[in-house]
Amino acid sequence: MRKWLLGGLVLLVLCCGGGAATLVWFLARPPLDKKADFRHALRVPPLAASTVRDGKRVFELQARPGDSDLGHGTATRTWGYNGAYLGPTLRAARGEQVVVDVRNALPEPTTVHWHGMHLPAAVDGGPHRPIPVGGSYRAAWTVDQPAATLWYHPHPGERTETQVYRGLAGMFIVDDDEPAQRALPHDYGVDDVPVMVQDRVFDGDQLSMSDRFGSSIGVLGDELLVNGTPGPYLDVRSELVRLRLLNASTARIYNFQFADKRQFALVGTDGGLLERPYATDHIRLSVGERAEVVVSVRPGERATLRSVKSLGGDLDAKLNGGQDAFDVLQLRAAASLTPATLPGTLVATPRLDPASAAQTRSFTFQGREINGRKMDMHRNDAVVVKDTVEVWDVANGHDTPHSFHIHDVQFQVLAVDGGAPPPELGGWKDTLFMAPKQRYRIIARFADYADPDTPYMFHCHVLRHEDEGMMGQFIVVEKP
């Protein structure tokens, strides 16, 4: 009934404004199915340079504007870290003390949020700690979490979508000494490759943020970039290649699948490796989610990674790009490949016990609000006691897809609409696709850091929704 009312209302509005023909065109228009020519070698972000001072690994990042070649000429105006577009891959090991010195050479304030990292609230990079124009900021913490594919991006108040869209994003890889890490492909840029997928709209040779007609989630681009590369290919020299997939778009949901529907092994999600590889032929990632997959190739073949239909077949799915398809990346296997095998087990995942939860909280995402309220920088939406476990029920209250993200912690999914979660949700997560009208039950431990004055965020990671108020905050305090 809601969809008929929505369609009728849109038709009425457009007819009254003389736009009936536009509506008919949109509803009759087939979904996008974009093919790539795969003419460009995939750019692999360089590993960030670092120095060790007084036992601390020190990185330097500068957020700055620049000009990039994104397939529309060499003068597309972009933003990046230590370069014109995107940023280098930061890499550190569990147990290391890390320092990141950030300088802001942009024409507006910014922040840097370490997405998926367990760290003190004061250096989390949320909107409470803006870096002014020409200013600098030092973030320092000890890496204390399993090996995982994380990322960093700006998180200022009401400007996150714009800054990420212009190019501010990069990966942060955490290593540990688990034997599974060495058993998997691990030669960075060779058989262990970051794959940051973004959709973009171009007006001539410049980026445009013009909304796709009818979208309720923000900009939906009709072109894809992977690590800033249009139509990329990757030369593969080993029988197995590990792809660290990151949905770095601002709104679009991807459903990754190979054109020949071959199976691949899902070995890790947001917070680290799974207990064992999970064989599948597709993986859906909402904004901010990551997945580590291992793909097997044969000598001389070419395998095309695509994004296929990601949402249902109704009007809302069409409005939000859920029926679109894109070529993403072509793997080009050499005539002779280095032998490789996939381990049968990876890492143990201790399960958190709901019976140990100190609190159970409920949050409903609807419109641009959580529990009927928009973000207020002066309001704490939850007070959590350090070193306790909590269960959160998070629900999507309407027909628009959302992407739930919580700062500082990794969580486990207990249930999806009351049922057992699928295997791809069996590991540690910090970001979760929220399908329309579905409810998710998650559990997390809020350990190590307490700060009554600085909150962490939880929010929809569809960046337009976040900027428009779909965000809350919580503080972690010492036990009374």
N, C-alpha and C positions, 0 to 999 in steps of 0.2 A: 504494500500500500504506500509506504514512504517513497518508493522509487517512482510510482505513478504520480504522486503529488509533486515530487521534485521535478519530474519531466513536464508536468502540466504548468507548474509555476514558471519554469524557465521559458517554456513556449509562450506563455502569456506575456512575460516581460519583453521577450525579444520581438514578439508580434507587435506589441504596443510601440516599440521603438523602431519598427521597420526591419527587424533582424530575423524574420522567419526563415528566409533563405539561408542565412548563416547557420541557424540551428539545424535545418534539414541537411545541409552539407556536412556539419560536424557529426551528426548521428549516423549518416550514411558512409562517412569516410572510414576506410579499413584501418586497422591498427598499423603502426609503423612496423616495418620489417626491413631494417637497414643492413645492407651487405657492405663488407669492407674489401678493399683491394689488397690489403696487407703488403704495402710497399715500403713500410718503414720498420727498421729494426727497433725492438722495444728498448726504450731508454730505461736503464736501471739506476735508481737514485744512488749516488755515491755514499759510502759509509762516512759518517761525520768524523772529522778529525777530532782528536782529544789529546789532552796531556794529563799526566798523573802528577799532582802536586800534594805533598803532605798526605799521601795515601788516598787522595780523592781523584776520581776521574772527572775532568773538567771539559765541558763542551761550550762552544760559543755559537749562538744563533742571532742573526740579525733579520728582522722582518722588514722587507723593503720592496718598493715597486720596481718594475723592469719591463722589458719587451721580450716576447717569446714567439717562436714559430710553432703554432699549434695547427698547422695545416692550412692556414688562410693567409699566408704571407709571413714576413719576419718581424712584423711590428704590432703584434697583438699586445695591448697593455695588460699586464698581469702583476700579481704580487707573489712573493715567495720568501723562503728562508734561505739566506746565504746564496741566493740566486734569484732568477726572474720568476720561476714558477715551481711550486711545491718546495720540498726541503730535503736535506740529506737524511739518511737513515741513522738514527742514534742506536748504539748497541752497547749494552752493559751486562754484566753477569750478576746473578743473585749473590748478595752479600757485599757488593761494591758500594762505596759511598760515591754518589753522583752529584755533580754541581753543573748547572746549566746557566750561563750568563746570557741573558736575552736583552737585545737592544732594539728599540722601536724607531725605525727610519721611515715609517708610514706617515701619511698626512692626518691620521686620526689615532686615538688611543686604541690599544689592543690588549690581549692577554695571551698566554699560552697554557692550554689545559693538557695534562698528560692523561689521555683517555685510556682507562683500564688499569692505571697504576695505583698501587696501594701506597699512600704517602700522607704526610700531615696536611690538614686543611689549609694551612697558611701558604703552602706552595702548590696547591692543586690547580691554580690558574683559573678560578671562576671569576665572575663579574665583580666580586668585591675587591679585587686587587688589580685595577687597571694600570697599564704601563703608559704614561703620557707620551705625547709626541716628543721625540728626541730623548726620551727617558730610557732607563735600563732597569733590570730586575734580576735578582739571583735566586734561583730555586735550588735547594740542596736537600737531599734525603738519602737514605740507605735502601737500595733495592732489596726487597724481601718478599718475593713471590716466585712461583714456578716459571720456567721458560714459557714465553708467550709472544704473540704478535700483537703489539699495542700500537697506538698512534698518537700524534699530537696535533693540535689545531687551536685556533683562537676561540675564546668563550666570553667576549665582552657583552655587556647588556645591549640587547636589541640590534646588534650588528653582526651576529655570528654568521648568519646566512650569507651576507654580502662578502665578508672577509674570506670565508671558506671558498665561496664561489670564485673569487678572484684568484685563488690558488694557494692559500695558506694551509698547508697540511704536510705531514710527513710521518714516516713509520718510526717506531721505537721497538727494537727487538730485545727481549730479555733472554739470556742464556742461563742454564744451570748445568750441573754435572750429572744429570740423569743419563744412564747409558742409552736410553731411547733416542736422545737428541743426536748422538753420533751414529746410531743405526739408521736414522732417516737421512735423506739427502740434506747436506748442510754446507755446501760450497756456495757462499752468497754470490748471486748474480750469474751463477753457472747452472747448478741444479737445484738451487734454493732461491726463489725469485719473488720479490715483492710485486704484487699486481693491484695497483690502486686504480679503481674504476670510477670514472666521473662522466656525467652527461652535461653537455653544454649547448647553449644557443648562441649562434653567431649572427651579428648584423654586419655584413661585409667581412672585414678581417678583425672585428672587435667582438669581445664577449658582450652578450646582452642578457638581461634578466627579465625580459618580457615573458609573462606567464603564458603557458599553453592554455587555450580556451577551456574554461570549466574546471581546471584543476583546483582542488582544495588543499593541496599539500605544498604548493610552491612551484618553482621553476622546473619544468620537465624538458630537458634538452633533446634535440633530434640528432645529435652527434655524440659519439663516445670518444673519450681519451683514456688511455691506460698509461699511468706514469707520465701523463702529459703527451703521449704519443698517439696520433691518429692512425688507425688501420695498422696495428703493430703485429710483427711476427717475432718469434723467439727461436733461435737455433738451439737444438737439444742434442747433447752428445752422450747422454746416459739413458739407460732403459727406464729409469724413474726420474721424474722431475717434481719437485715440491713447489707448489704455488701458494703464496701467502695472499689470499684474496681479501681485499678491503673495499667495502662500499663507502667511498669517500664522496659520494654525491650529497646534495643538500636535501633531496626529496625522493628521488626515484628508488624503487625496490627492484632488485635483480634476482633472477632465478637462473643460476649458471648450469649449463648442460652442454655436452659436446654434440656437434652436429650429427655424429653417427650413434649418439646415445650410449656410448661406451661407459662402463662403470669406472669409477675412480675411488680412491680411499680417502675418506674424511678422517684426518688424524688429529686435528685440533680445532678448538673454537676460541672465543674471545680470551679466556683466561688461561689457556694452555692445552696440553695434549690430552686426548681421551685415554680411557683405559686400554682400548684396543682399536685398531682401524675399523671403520664402518664403511662397507661397500655400498655405494649409491650411484645413481646416474644424474643427480641434480642436487643443488644446495641453494636455498633462498636466503638472501642477505638483505636486511633492511638497513637504513642509514646508520652507519657507524659500526655495524657488525663485521667480524672477521671470521675467516675459516681457512685452515691449512689443509690442502688437499694434495695427495700424491697421485700422479698420473703415469700410467705405463704406456710407452710408445714402442713401435716396431721400426727397424731400420728403414730409412728412406721415406717414411710416411709423413703426411701432413694432417694434423688434427685441429679442428676449429672449435674453440670455446665460444659459446654463444650465451646470451641471456634471452630466455623465452618467457612465455606468459607467466606472470608472477601472482596475479590475482584472479578472482572469479570472472565470469563472463557477463556481469551485469553493467548497468550504466555507471555506477560508482567506479568500477574497475577501469572502465574506458576513460572516464574523466581523470583518473589518477595514474594513467600510464600502465595499468596492470596487464594489458593485452599486447603491449609492444614487444618487439624482438630486435636484437642487435647482434651482429658479429662483434666479438670482444678481442680475441687473440688467436693467432695461428701458431701452433707448435710445429716446427720443421725438424724432423729427426734426421740425423746424419746417417750416411750409408753404413757406418760401423758404430756401434754403441757400447759404452762401458757397461758391463753386467752389474745389476743391482737387485737386491731383494728387499721386500718389505717385512719388518718384524711383525710377529703375530700379536705381541702385547706391547704396551707403551708405558704408561705410568699409573700407579694406584690413585684412585680418587676417593678419599675418605668421605663418607656421606654424613651431612649434618642431620641431626635428629630433631624433627619438629617438636617432640615432647620436651626438648630442652629450651624451647623458645621463651624468652622473657616477655615478649610482646607479640601481638598479631595486629597488623594495621591493614587498612583497606584504602585503596586509591582508585578512583574512577576518572579516566581521561575522556573528556567530552568537550566538543567545541574547541576553545582555546584555554580550557580550565582543567584543573585537577581538584576533584571534590567540590566543584562549584566555585573555585577561587583562582584568580590569576596570581602570578608571581608577585610577591611583595618583598623587596630587599630587607625590610624591617620586621618581617614576621618569620618566626621559625615554625615550620609545619610539623616537626617531630623532634623530640629530645631522646636520644639513644644513649644507653649506658655502655661505656667501654667494656669490651671483652664479653659481651652478651650476644646471644643469637636471637634473631627476630624473623618472623614469617610475615611476608607482605602479600596481600591479595591485590593484584593490579588488573584492572578491567578496562577494556575499550568499550565505551558506552554508546558508540554510534557507528555509522557506516564508513567512516574514513579510516584508513590504516594509520597506525602510529608505531613509534619505535621507542620503547622504554629503555632509559639508561640511568644508572645510578653511579655516582662517583665513589671512589676510594675502595669499594669492596667488589669481590666476585661472588656471584650467587649461584645456587643450584635451583633448577626448575623442579618443583614437586608435582605439579599437575597442570594440565591444560583443559579447561572446561570440565574439571572434575575427573578427567581420565589421566592415565599415565602419559608422560611426555614422550615424544618420539626419540629415537636414538641420537639424532643430531643435537638434541638438547640435553644429552646425558652428561656433559662436562661442565666446566666453569664458564659462566657467562657474566658480562656486565651490560650487554645491550640485547634487547629482545624484541623481535617483530610481534606486534599486537594486531592480530587480524580483527576486522570489524566484528563487534558484538561478542568477542571472546574474553574469557577471564583466565588469568594465569596466577599460580601460587608459587612463590619463590621463597628461598631461605638463605640467610647470609649471617656471617659472624662479623661484628664490628670491633676489630681488634686493634690494639697497639697505640692508637692516637686519640687523644681527647683535647678539645679546644672549645671552651664555652663561648668564645667570642667570634669564631670564624666558622661559617657553615659549609657543608658540602651540598651539592645540587642533586636533585633527581628530576628528570624531565623527559619530554618527548624529544627524540633526536631528529625528527623531521625539523629542520632548522627554522623554517618559517613559523611552525607551531611554537617552537621554543622562544623565538624572538617576540612573538605576540602574546606570551604569557603562560604557556603550558609548561610551567616549571615550579617546583617547590624546593625547599631547603630544610636540612636537618643539621643539628649539632650533636656531637658526641661528647659526653661528659664523664668524669670519673664516677665510680660507684659512690653513692651517698654514704 
